[in-house]
Amino acid sequence: MASRKIIIVGHKNPDTDSVCSAIAYADIKNRTTNQRYSAKRAGQLNEETAYVLNRFGVDPPGYISDVGTQVKDMDIRKSPDAYGYYSVRTAWNMMRESGAVTLLVKDKEGRLEGLVTIGDIARIYMEMSDNRILAKAQTQYQSIAETVDGDIIVGNEHSYFTKGKVMIGAAHPELMKEHIQHHDLVLMANREEDQKFVIQRGVSCVIVCLGSGVSDEVKHLAAQHGCVLIASPLDTYTAATMINQSIPIRYIMRKDNLVTFSTEDYTDNIKDVMVKNRHRAFPVISKKGKCIGTISRRNFMGMRKKQIILVDHNEKDQAVDNIENAEILEIIDHHRLGNLETIQPVVFRNQPVGCTATIMYQFYVENKLDVSPSIAGLLCAAIISDTLMFRSPTCTVADKMAAGALALIADIDIQQFAADMFKAGSNLKDKSPEVVFYQDYKKFMADEVNFGVGQISSMNAEELITLKEKLLPYMKSECGKHEVSQVYFMLTNIMEESTELLYYGENSEQMIESAFHIQKENDTYVLQGVVSRKKQLIPALMEAAQDVYA
């Protein structure tokens, strides 16, 4: 079995750092280990990140909203390929050899047509009294011959038995005249006169049993009347009991209201369906529409959790959905310790630097890996973004050194590139309030209160004023959703190194005034020197919550 890809993903509402660091770390891990790693994103790209990826010609990581276990994480039982024209006997042998209780019937493209269970095959034997079942099922003569271990000595093996009934020709011809009719199939012994008689009656097929020889005269007569002649070594009784096994499985397969699952279905969503429909096995369909196997209830026991590496966050509320049901292998971050728990010890690298991308650059240096110009550009952009072009108090000497080295590799001028990047990121005049609000939004918990904080950074003061008018009404509608009782939004002026803090929710004003010891001016709060959500705003609000909710 091929090894599964390990997912590397940043936080929800991803920023440039979380996306670019995931891409870089996947590159590092794929070049230094034998495992396979894939960068993903846990939300829609913002304008800034989209600009950066496009600028350096890198495709956006695939989107993943949930890391809960899916059907593809289960041990899917591969089913032998079966087609509708296969005989029941062939199907039974396939099931016996593979140990399968359900056989999937597919078309030539691999799509599911129906399924056959052991119970379906048993039902055929319960219908032995229906001597027209071979005709109803339009059974091919080749299948009939194979089922009775015989050979077709006259007639077209690819033609079908479509009319009449199955009879045993053991009676006197006068008696057979009353029962054997045109188009019937007759099993007989070695009486040549009886063979000639039924052929002249216009039967469709004669099976001569007991390995009896067939005269040239009988063969000639069969050819003249268009009768298929089969020679079987079996005795008449055995051939008669086995002949129903020759019908094609398309006749007995179930094809309506089938309960199937997609490889992409989440296991939490299929449990109730399995309980309600107590089948032994359920077909699994791939993203391309092909049937690849079956699962059963017992497959839940050996289910493999997704393996995840988290970058740029370690808060459960910021992580992709169902993170508690995944196996976290590593966490690479530069934020405060959050409330994310793991079942077992993990590799956890958390450094007091301004950007996760700085840690990624250190990984390249430590592993003596060359950094491609495109990834160097991504990492440099992430550092510029997270440190607000080195103006944020979170910025360290390590960030500046990393950005300088990466800029040389990417062949970019930091000042000009930063101006272009921030302009692209704050160009939101045509975006809806919802898009603006959630572009860079994170949720936090402190004592008795849950609050959310969004941020837009710009070099254009007039643009920030326009965004304020758009955001204020939307904040009121969002407060109270997702268990958040307060919402804040930072309109950060990079050039002036200040933030106008928008707010809404019960006790939000008290929280701001307690955190920064300021009063409103013209119904607004302006925080001079505050540009970092992580290092300046969140710690102050956390501390204020202890006083306000004491």
N, C-alpha and C positions, 0 to 999 in steps of 0.2 A: 504494500500500500504506500502510495506517495505521501511524503510528509506534508502536513498542513502548513499553510502560511501563518506566521505569527503577525498579528495586527499591531501596528504602531499608530497611536491616535492621540490627538490633543483634546482640548476641552470643547464643550458645546459653544456655539456662537464663536467659532474659531477666529483668532487674529493671525497676523502675519507670522508671529513667533511660533505658535502652535502648529501651523501648517508646514512652515519651512523646516522646523526642527524635526518633525515627523519624517519628512522626505529625506533629510540628511541622515537621520539615525537609521533609516531603512538601508540607505547606501552603505553606511558604516558596517552594520550587522551582516549584510549580504556579502561584504568583502572580507569579513574577519571570522565568519562561522560557516558551518555546513548546513545551517537551517535556512529557511526561506522567510523573508520578512516583506511586509507590504504596508506602505503608508496609507492612512485613511484620514478623513476629516469627519467631525461629528456635527457639522452644520453647514449652512451655505457660506460661500466665500464672500467677504466684504470687498468693497471697491479697491481698497488699498492692496489687499492680498492678490486679487485678480490681476491688478496692474503689475505687481512684482512677478508673478508667475509668467505672465505674457511677455514681460520685458526680458526675461532670461530664457524664454522658450521651453518652459517646463509644464507638462500637463498637470492639471489639478488632481490631487489624490481622489480616489473613489469615496463616495459618501457612505457612511455607516451610521445608522440611527440607534441600533440596538445590538448588544453583544450577548444577548441571551442565546441559549443553545437552539439550534435549528435542526431540521430533519437531516441536513447534510452532515451534521456532527454525530449522527447516530451510525451504528454499524449496519449499513444497508445491505441486505442479503441480495446478492446478484442472482438473477433468475436466468435459467437457460432460455435461449431464444426459441420461441414456439410460434408457429404460424397457423392460421385458420384451417389450412388444408391438411394439417397433420391429423393422423388417425388417433382415435382414443387410445389404441394400444401403444402407439408411439409416445403419446403424452404420458401415459401411465409409466412406461419404462423410463422416461426422462425424470419424472417425479421420484421414482424409486431410487434411481441412481444418484440424484442430487439431494435426496432427503427433503424435498420441498413438499408442502401441503397445498400450495397454491401455484398454479402455472400461469404466467402472463402471456397473453396472446397478442402479438404485435403485427403491424403491417410492415411492408418492406422498408419504410423509413424509420422504423423503430418506435413508432407511436403506438400507444395502447389501443387495442381493439376490444379486448374483453379479458376475462380470466376464467380459469377452470380449477375447481377444487376436487379433492378426493371424493367429497360428497356428490359432486356432479357426476363423476364417473360411476359411483355406486348406483346412482339413480338409473343409469342406462340398463343395469342388470335387473332392476325392478320393473323395467318396461319391456322385458323380454317377450311378453305376450303380444306386443305390437309388431306384427310381421311386415309392416310397411315402413318401418323406421329408416331402413337404409335408403329407400326411395325418397322419403321426406327430407332426409339429410343430404340428398344428392351426392351419394358416395362414389368416389372414383374407383374404377375397376382395379387399378394398380394397388390401392389400399386394401381392397377386398382380398386380392391375391396374396399380398404380404401378410395379412392377418391370419390367413389359413395356411401359411407357409407354402403357398403354391406358386405356380408359374402360369402365365397367360400363354396359351399355345395357339389360340386363334382370337383375333380381334384387337382393337385399339386400346392399349393400356391406359391412355389418357382420357378416354371417354367416361361417361358417368352413368350410373344406374339411377334413373329418375322416375321410373314408373313401375308399378307392380309390387308384389309381395315376395317374401322369402318362403320357399316351400322345400320339403324333403320328398323326393320322388321315389318312395319305397313301395308304393301300391301298384296294383295291376293297372295297365294302361286304361282300361275302361273306367276304373275308379278315378284315376288321375285326370281323366278327361273332364270330370265334374268340378275339379278343384284348381287345376293348373290352367292359367289363362295367359293371354297375350301380355308380354312385357315382364312376366315373373322371372325370379331368379330361383333356380332349382339345384339342390344338392343331391347327388346321386352316387350309386355304386358303379359296378363295372358291367351292368347289363346293357349291351350295345343297342338292342331293340328299344329299350326304354329311353336311352339317350336320343336316338333318332326321333322317337315319338314326341318328346317335349320340344326338341328343336323345331320340328314341323308345326308344333302348336304355336310357334312364334314367341318363345320366351326370349328374354334379353340376355340371359347368362346361364350357363350350366357349369357347376363345379363338380368334377369327377373325383371322388374321394378314394381313400385306401391305396393310393399310389397306382391305381389301375391304369393300364395303358389305354390310349385312345386310338382307334383305328383311323386310317387315312380317309375312309369313307365318311366317318363321323365328322372329322375335321373339315372335309370338303362341304358337307351338308351345313355345318355351322357357318362357314364362310359365305355360302349362298344365301343364308337367311339372316345374315348380320348378327349372329349370336356370338357373344364372347364365351370362349371355352377356357376354363381354368382347371389345371390338374393339381390336386392336393394330396400329400402323403397322409393326412389325418383321416381318422375314421369319421363317419358321417355325424355321429353325436358330438364329437369334439369340435368339428368344424362348425356345426350349428350353434354350439354354445359360445364360440369365439367370434362369430361373424359380426355381431353387433359392435365389436371393438374397432371395426373398420370405418365407422362413420367419422366424418371430419369434426374436429373439436369446435369449429365455428357453430355447429348445430347445438351443442350443449353449453357453450360458454355464456357467461353472464356479461351483458354489454350495456344494460340500462341502469342508471342511478348508481354507478360505481363510486365508492368512496376512495378517493385518491388524495395524496399529499404531494406538495411541491418540495423540492430540496430546500427552498427558501422559507418554508413555513416554520414559525417558531413553535417549539415543543410545548410551551405553555398553552398555545392555542389549539393543539390537536388532542390533548389528553381527553377532554370531554367527548370529542367525536369518537375516539377509540372506545370509550366506555359505553357510549350509546349504541355503537355498531360493533358488536362483539365478533368481528371476523378474526380468523387466525392470522391473516396477513393483509397488509394494505399496500397497493402499488404506489411507487414513488416516481414522480415525473420531474425531469431536469428542466432547467431554465429554457432549454432549446425545444422542449416539448416531447422529449424522448423518454420512454419508460426504462428505468435503469435497475429496478429491483423492488424489493418489498421490505417493510418494517412491521414489527409486531409490538405488543405491549411490553414484552420482556426486553426490547431494545433500550428502554429507558434505563435499565440497570447499568449498562456499560457505556452510557453516553459520555462523549468527550466534551469538556468545556472548551470554549474558545480561549486561546492563549493571547494575552494582551500586554503590550508595553505602553505605559502612559507617559506623555511628555507635556511639560508646561502646566501641570496641575496635579493636585493630590486631594481635592475636595470631591466628595461623593456627589454633591449636587451639581458640580460642573462636569462630571464624567458622563460618558455616553450611557444611555439607558441600559438597565440590567447588568451593570458592572459587577454587582454582587454575585452574579451567576457565571462570571468569567474567571479564568485563572490568570491573575496578574503576575507577570514575571519580573518586571522592572518598573521603576518610576524615576524619571529624570526631570528635575524641576528646580525652580529658583524662588518659589513662594513660601510663605509660612506653612507650618505643618497643619494639615487639615484633618478631617474626620474619616478619611478613607481607611477601611480595615481590610486586611488580607488574612487568608486562612493559614498561610505558611510564610516563612521569611522570604523576602524578595530583595533583589538588588535595588538599592535606593540611593540615588546620588542627588543631593540637594545642596546647592551652593548659593551664598549670598551675593549673587551677581545680578545685573540688570536684565538679563535675557537668557533663556534656555539655549539660544543659538550660540552664545559664548561657550557654554559647556560642550556643545557639539563640535565647535572648533577645537577645543582642548582634546576631545576624543580623536580627531584627525591627527593632531600632533602626537599624542601619546601612542597611537598605533602606527605612526610613521606612514600615513596614507596621504596621497596627493588629493587635493581638493579641486574638483573640476571648476572651471570658470562659472558655469551656471549655478552650481550649488553654492559656490563662494558668494555669488550675487544674492542668492536667497538668504543666506545666513547674515550677510552684511545688512540687507534690508530689514531683517527681523531685529537686529540690534539697534539700528537707527529708529525703528518704530517703537520698540519697547522703552528705549531710553529717551525718546523725544529728541533725537539728535544730540544726545549726551547732556541734555538739560535736566533730566529727571534725577532726583536724589538717590535713586536706586542704581544709577550708573557708577561703575567702578573702573579702575585702571585696566582691569582684565577685559572689560567690554570695549574700551577704547582701543586697546592693543589688538584685540581680535578683529574689530571692525576695520582698522587700518590695514592689517595683513590681508583680510578678505577683499577689501576694495582694490588692492594691487592685483590680486589674482583675477578678479572680475573685470578689471580695467574700467572702473567707474570713479567719478569725482563725487565724493560724499556729499558736499554742499549742494551741488546741482541735482544729484540723484534724490537727495532727501526732499528738496523742494518739489520735484516732480511727483514723488511718491505721496507726500502729504496732500498735495493738490488733488491727486486722483482719489485718495481716500476720503477727502472731505467734500467731494463733488456729489452732493446728495440732494440737490434741489429738485430733481425729478423723481426721487424715491418717496415711497409712502412712509408715513410716520412709523408704522410697524417695522419696516426694513431698517430705518434709521435707529430706532430704539433698540432693536436686538442685534445690531451690527457688532457691537462689542459690549455685551451685557453679561454680568455674572451675579449669582445669588450667594448670599452669605447668611450664616446663623450666629447669633450672639445672645446668650442667656435667654431672655423671654421674647426675642423678636427675630423674625426672618426679614431680611431686606435685600433688594436688588440694586445694583449700581451699573449704569451704562456710561460710556465715555466716547466722545468724539474729539479728536485733536486736530487743530487747523492753524495755519499761518495767516488766515484771512478773518479779521474780526467781523466784517460785515456778514460773512457766510454763517458765522456762529449765531448772529442775531436772527437770521432767517431760520436756522434750525431750532432756535428757542421757541419761536412762534409756532412751529410745527409740532414740537414735542410736548409742550405743556398740556394741551387737551388730551393727548394720547396717554400720558402718564396717569391721569386720573382714571381712565378706563382700565388700565393694566393693574393698578394697585388692588390687591385682594386676590389676584389670580396666582396660581402655582404656590399657594400658602405663603405669599409675600404680603406683609402688611405695610411696608414702606418702600418707596422707590426713589432713587436719586439718579441724577444724570449730570455728568461732568462735561461742561463745554470748555475745553482747555485751549487757551491761546498760547501756542508754542513760543511765539516771538516775545510776548509779554511775560511769559512764565507765570500765568495765573489761570484760575478756573472759576467760572461762574457755575455755582452748584444749584441745579434745579431739584425740587423736592415735592413729595406728596405722600400723605399718609398720616395716621395718628401718631403724634409725638415726634414727627420728623423734624419740626423746627427746634424742639427742645434738644434733640440729638445733635443737630448742627451747632447750636449755640453752646452746648456743653462741651462738644468736641473741640471747637476752635475759638471759643470765648469771643464771639463777635455778635453783632446785631445786624438786622436787615438794613439795607440801604436801597431805597426805591423798590421795596418789596422783593429784593433779591439778595443773595449772599455771594460775595466775591472773595475768593480765597487767594490772597497774594502768595506767590511762591509755591503753591500747591499744584503739581502737575501729575503726580503719581497716585494712581488708585491703590496700588498694592502697598506702598511704603508710607504714604502720607494720609490718605483718606480712610482706608479700611481700619488700620490700627486705632485711629482717633475715634471712629464711630464705635468700634468694639468696646473701647474704654468708656465712652459716653453711655453706652447701653447699660453698663453696670451701675452708673449713677441714676439714670432716668428710670430704670426698672428695679431699682433697689427696694 
